[in-house]
Every structure is written in structure tokens, then in C-alpha cells.
């Protein structure tokens, strides 16, 4: 997955309404929100649909497209079937770091946030 896909998916998900079970976003909105060209947005949404992250009902006229997130992709034990190849992700996705971030010498122990075990996902990823 490349940065254009992540940016596009993020803005689609920001417009998700659980009450309706979808997100509505036009190409023009996504273009303005992401700063990408119209062609890049169209390509990214096509890829996200093809990879199974969303299903889409195309809008027409002034009606934006409806995107239905596929939350089961997050629960799938084998997500490699819907993800692009590893070579596509190396250049644009940050890899996890195992290094510990050192606190400032001026920071007091109470002022440094500790890691949280809480998640804000709507659906469990495990």
C-alpha cells in the first residue's frame, strides 16, 4: 500500500457514519482533502476497492460515491491475499521501530504518557 492509498482511505474513513454503515466522499472532496490529483484519487479508490478494503456505490451528478468499509479484512488471519506485494510498500510506508524513545532529562515521570492497552477500533483486529 502506498501513501496515496493511506491518505485516501483515511479521509474516506473520517467520513464514515456507523448509523448509515457507509462513508460518502466525492472525488473532488478527496482531491481537496488529500492534496492529490484527480487521477491519483481515482486510482487509489480503484485499488482500495480491488484490494477489498471498501465496496463502492458510484455517485452521479452531485451525489458523492458511497464507500462501505470491509472491517472483516482487519480480522482475516491471512491478509496477504488483499494486500499489495511487499515491494510496493517499502518505499512509502514507515517500518516499525524497535528502539525505545528516551524521555527528556527535564521531564518528570508523571508528565510522560505511558503506553495504553486501550484501543479505539470499532472491530477487534485480532
Phi, psi and omega per residue, in radians:
X1 nan 2.402 -3.104
X2 -1.822 2.984 -3.100
X3 -1.030 -0.639 -3.135
X4 -1.115 -0.603 3.119
X5 -1.215 -0.734 -3.128
X6 -1.135 -0.813 3.121
X7 -1.039 -0.798 -3.098
X8 -1.145 -0.828 -3.137
X9 -1.075 -0.688 3.141
X10 -1.053 -0.771 -3.115
X11 -1.279 -0.529 3.033
X12 -1.158 -0.831 -3.115
X13 -1.149 -0.520 3.076
X14 -1.132 -0.383 3.135
X15 -1.745 0.198 -3.131
X16 -1.319 2.295 3.072
X17 -2.050 1.966 -3.093
X18 -1.046 -0.631 -3.141
X19 -0.976 -0.677 -3.126
X20 -1.687 -0.310 3.131
X21 1.307 0.331 3.138
X22 -2.638 3.022 3.031
X23 -2.205 2.401 3.099
X24 -1.930 2.228 -3.133
X25 -2.692 2.227 3.084
X26 -1.519 2.840 3.085
X27 -1.077 -0.694 3.128
X28 -1.078 -0.754 3.103
X29 -1.087 -0.848 -3.118
X30 -1.095 -0.632 3.115
X31 -1.105 -0.802 3.139
X32 -1.204 -0.740 -3.087
X33 -1.175 -0.648 -3.072
X34 -1.634 -0.375 -3.060
X35 1.377 0.195 -3.138
X36 -1.581 2.873 3.071
X37 -1.307 2.834 3.122
X38 -1.025 -0.716 3.122
X39 -1.138 -0.679 3.120
X40 -1.163 -0.708 3.108
X41 -1.126 -0.783 3.134
X42 -1.077 -0.745 3.128
X43 -1.141 -0.761 -3.122
X44 -1.128 -0.749 -3.141
X45 -1.180 -0.654 3.078
X46 -1.050 -0.799 3.137
X47 -1.107 -0.791 -3.127
X48 -1.070 -0.633 3.082
X49 -1.241 -0.778 -3.130
X50 -1.097 -0.615 -3.132
X51 -1.403 -0.106 3.067
X52 1.585 0.125 3.131
X53 -1.275 -0.540 -3.134
X54 -2.439 2.695 2.798
X55 -1.902 2.700 -3.021
X56 -2.359 2.423 2.955
X57 -1.950 1.954 -3.066
X58 -1.126 2.362 3.054
X59 -1.438 2.895 3.075
X60 -2.507 2.628 -3.097
X61 1.109 -2.162 3.138
X62 -1.635 0.001 -3.137
X63 -1.495 2.181 3.140
X64 -1.293 2.838 3.070
X65 -1.212 2.619 3.070
X66 -1.835 2.283 3.117
X67 -1.997 2.264 3.108
X68 -1.941 1.880 -3.133
X69 -1.108 2.473 3.092
X70 -1.749 1.491 -3.085
X71 -1.147 -0.337 3.138
X72 -1.191 -0.348 3.077
X73 -1.060 -0.625 3.127
X74 -1.195 -0.481 -3.097
X75 -1.594 -0.205 -3.078
X76 -1.136 2.266 3.117
X77 -1.184 -0.433 -3.140
X78 -2.082 1.473 -3.128
X79 -1.474 -0.058 -3.114
X80 -1.149 -0.387 -3.125
X81 -1.263 -0.380 -3.135
X82 -1.896 -0.097 -3.138
X83 -1.645 2.623 3.063
X84 -1.180 2.933 -3.107
X85 -1.103 2.744 -3.102
X86 -1.049 -0.563 -3.122
X87 -1.121 -0.562 -3.125
X88 -1.233 -0.424 -3.028
X89 -1.649 -0.279 -3.013
X90 -1.110 -0.645 -3.015
X91 -1.437 -0.416 -3.004
X92 -2.093 -0.105 -3.108
X93 -1.979 2.272 3.112
X94 -1.180 2.382 3.105
X95 -1.530 2.601 3.135
X96 -1.081 2.522 3.129
X97 -1.875 2.405 3.137
X98 -1.669 -0.044 -3.084
X99 -1.347 2.556 3.088
X100 -1.492 2.370 3.095
X101 -1.416 2.190 -3.127
X102 -1.458 2.402 3.103
X103 -1.332 2.783 3.094
X104 -1.186 2.600 3.106
X105 -1.147 -0.452 -3.124
X106 -1.453 -0.213 -3.073
X107 -1.325 2.424 3.054
X108 -1.581 2.626 -3.065
X109 -1.026 -0.555 3.126
X110 -1.300 -0.283 -3.089
X111 -1.630 -0.091 -3.137
X112 -1.736 2.187 -3.141
X113 -1.229 2.366 3.093
X114 -1.604 2.686 3.118
X115 -1.006 2.484 -3.112
X116 -1.838 2.563 3.092
X117 -1.652 0.043 -3.056
X118 -1.578 2.542 3.093
X119 -2.195 2.706 3.119
X120 -1.969 0.296 3.109
X121 -1.240 2.502 3.072
X122 -1.266 -0.524 -3.108
X123 -2.261 2.404 -3.125
X124 -1.095 2.400 -3.131
X125 -1.535 -0.080 -3.116
X126 -1.727 nan nan
